[in-house]
Amino acid sequence: PVVKYHGATEPLWHEWDRKAQKCGLRHTVYAVNGDRYTGEWLDNLKHGKGIQVWKRTGAIYSGDWKFGKRDGYGSYSIPDPVTKEYKKVYTGWWKNNRKCGYGTTFYPVGERYEGGWSSGLRSGWGRMYYQDGSIYEGQWLEDQPNGEGMLRLSNENRYEGRWKDGKKHGPGKFFYLNKGQLFEGIWAADIPRCGILIDFGRDEAPVPTQYPIPKIELADPDGVLAEAQAMFDDSQN
């Protein structure tokens, strides 16, 4: 007599599940909420190059993916509510679904930021173009100017120096080029605390003051300024 042993048979649904797993380049896949994705997959996750369209907002992301999240280089666009034409919101690098690295963001009122990002916030070096025509260029931290930076106003006046939490804070210079003056000193929360105001480029200024700034009569102006600066430093510690 011959005894036959039947091997364990795999359930049919295992085979169906393997075939249903998305891997490699696929055609458009629709989610239950109407969102759709066209591109590459790995282990049933968006991975590689792909385009995602969100049904509710109409927004589009086109670029790199890594294990289901935006990661790498890509652009994010939204439709104009009036013209329905797509406008770019961000173009640059991503990490773990957030802006990270160098990128450019376009804001609704015509403002623009070019520079570094970290965890979705402006961080590192960057340049911001504001609606009123002024430009800030320098260091950022958690979405605010922080560190060394320069703010150039639309009338060409500018501030060069330290910033903290989006405000002038620490040593800096403010060039009043329209009046031909220069203030150099210490700032705290956007307010000049101590410093020296001198004529600077007065002959070339478009609207100079009526009278030049008189000479300092203090016996030791540098010592007075140094003492005021030391008091400011002590207050910050």
Phi, psi and omega in degrees: 000149180246127179258126179254130177255122179275126177292156180296124180273139179281135178302144183298329183293337176297316179295316179298321181295319178298319180291332181280341180295132182272126181207132183088195182282128180232158173288182183302131177244129183260138174272169182298325182277003178099349175297151180222149182224134176233120179159210187265152182227160171209122180053044176071015178237146176299124186203118183114218179268137179190165180236126179247134177236123178268123186294318186296316183259341185079004182293152181231134169242129179231117181164213186271146176230153177215111179051048173089000182233153176294121185204117185121215182256136179191170180235146181237128183227153177228154179281143175292132183296338182262303185276342183068004177280147183282136177238134179290135175257318180211138174225122180162210187262148181231157172209126178055042175076008180233157176297130182202125186103204182273136179193168180237130177244135178252122183265158186300328185271015179092002177280160183212142176235133176233121178159206186275152178225154174209122180054038177084001182243150177295121182208143184096212179270141178194164179234128182243126176258117184266163184297327183279002178097353178280158183225130172250134178225122180163210185270147179230154175209122179050050172077009180230147171303128185205117183114214179275135179193164179233132175247117178254120181279169183294336178270012178078353170298151182208156175242134177232122179163208185271150178227154175210124179054039176082007182233154176296126185203115182110194181292140180192171178232136175242118181264111174269077185292335179289333179254348181078042180226159178224127173251127178234124181180214185245137179242153175217116179052049176078003182246127176290125184264319180202151181167190182234132177251123182229162172287139183212111181064036184298322182293332181265353185291139180291325180225072182292158176295158184295323182233145176296158177288128181292160180292150178288130182262358179295146180290324182222073182297324180294322179293321178296317180294319179296321179295318179295322179293321179296322177296321178294317179298320180295324181290338180274344182271000000 
